[in-house]
Amino acid sequence: MDRTIKTRTVARDVKTLNRRMPATRALKAAGREAKDEIKSIANPARTPDERQGASIWAESRVESAAVATAHGTTKAATSAGRRAKEDAVKRMRRGAHKKADGRTKERPAKPKRSVRTAPKGTKRMASFSAVGTDAGKPGAGNPGAQAVAARARKASFDTRSGAAIPKRAAASRRRAAKRAARSFARMAAASARSLAAALAGVGGLAASVVVIVCLVGLVTASAFGIFFAGGDMGDGNPTLRQVVAEIDAEHTARIEEAKAANPHDEVVMAGSKVAWKEALAVFATRATTDPQNPLDAITMDAQRQALLREVYWSMNQLIVRVEERAVVEVVLEDDGQGNLVETSAETTKKTLFIELVCKSADEAAAGYGFTSEQADLLRQLLDTRYDSAWRTVLYGAGRLDSGDIVEAAASQIGNVGGQPYWSWYGFESRVEWCACFVSWCANECGYIEQGIVPKFSYCPTGVQWFKDAGRWQDRGYTPQPGDIIFFDWGGDGTSDHVGIVESCDGSTVYTIEGNSGDACQRSSYSIGSASIMGYGAPLY
């Protein structure tokens, strides 16, 4: 081989090596800086976004030094960056990254080729032998530099795509938060496990606090926020229970207005109003998922009160009619000689029929045109897993308090016929349902499960239970709210009727009773009334 060519080759290699010396030192310095930064990435005090940013900075720092080392000039570094970008775009287009089905498309290896060096006796200065790599590419002949350059190209691509990272991260956090909130709201125990898993994945005290706050905020802002609405919010608005009591009073007032507006000789009532659990579930779903004006279901300001009333009265209806019929009345009259004589007369009787008609939650959802997602949310709210949560919201039954059963009973005032109570007990047709009503109220508060109040449908059975438990009080006792009052209409020593004591002022006992005129209503008695047999005094 001609000596001129060989000498020129060696001279080129020496120049290249000389250019690389300062760049190599720069690479080492960049490596040390990147190493320190990478160590800081593991700091648990850093947020995920901070760790992501530190990682990108470290790799981009190595990239710039690696490109400078491989080429030694600014022009070469610029060219390498451009080629790295083009290569990355091509790989993306060709599906170099793994797809969902796991297939990859590999680039065929390039043939091995070598650069000739100086003749025998001349010191070898550099070798550019490479397999599957062009000699002119960054890091050729240096495996360490090749690895760094590969990471650098990836970092370069990631850095150029960095503008999209915050958006993707934010979207990912929103999706994760939404899933966590749904899990939290579906079941308390499951939410606790999900929260623990989420915290373990996030890491860091600050991140843990953020996750907890976000979960609570999302749950309270969703339809499940209705479970937080039982007590006083401290915002100057009435509590949910107060609004429920007001609407119950309005329902009773409408019945009385119907009676007053329609002259009658007798009243026949039938039907029942919607269970508050269903009305509130429809209200919460509608309020929180309204695409035009979403509202939380926690506070009870004027706007939410109006919406709740609208939902309630869309699910409840009073059908009033008056029927007249001719009847023949037989009257015994004195004929003036001391004899009773039967006389008959035809008269007209007016009967006022008041029927309470209610829609189910599903019927209300259909009437409002709920989407499939809204309907699914409504079904979740009414799942039996949340019965205890509903009791807490409606009656404050998260604690043991005699007032809980009073609130449960008061919420049913106006119901007629007793079907919700005797059917809950297990009867297939109507029975005398005063005891079923008391048992239903106790069950709503969790007292039957806790052995505080018995489940009974026959009044003497309830009397005997309280006597056996040592919780019986005879007539003359001053009852407390929540005590169970038993009546003996005939004075034969057998209880005929039962109710719940609402209050007592020392002389009068105020009660809430089921099957009083076939309805749930309030009554009052003198504390010494002979009709009162005694009281069951639950140990709340």
Protein Blocks (a to p, Z undefined) as FASTA:
>chain_A
ZZklmmmmmmmmmmmmmmmmmmmmmmmmmmmmmmmmmmmmmpmkbcfklmmmmmmmmmmm
mmmmmmmmmnopaklmmmmmmmmmmmmmmmmmnomaacfkopacddddddddddddddeh
iacfbdcbdehiafkbghihilklmmmmmmmmmmmmmmmmmmmmmmmmmmmmmmmmmmmm
mmmmmpmklmmmmmmmmmmmngpjklmmmmmmmmmmmmmmmmklmmmmmmcnhnopacfk
lmmmmmmmmmmmmmmmmmmmmgcfbdcdedjdddfklmmmmmmmmmmmmmklccdfkbcc
fklmmmmmmmmmmmgccddddddddddddddddehnopacdddddddddddddddddddf
klmmmmnopafklmmmmmmmmpmklmmmmmmmmnopmbccfklmmmmmmmmgoiahjlmm
mmmnopabdcdfklmmmmmmmmmnommmnomaccdfbfklmmmmmmmnopaccehiacde
hiacdddfkonopafbdcddfbdehjaccdddehihhiacdddddfklfklnbdcdddZZ
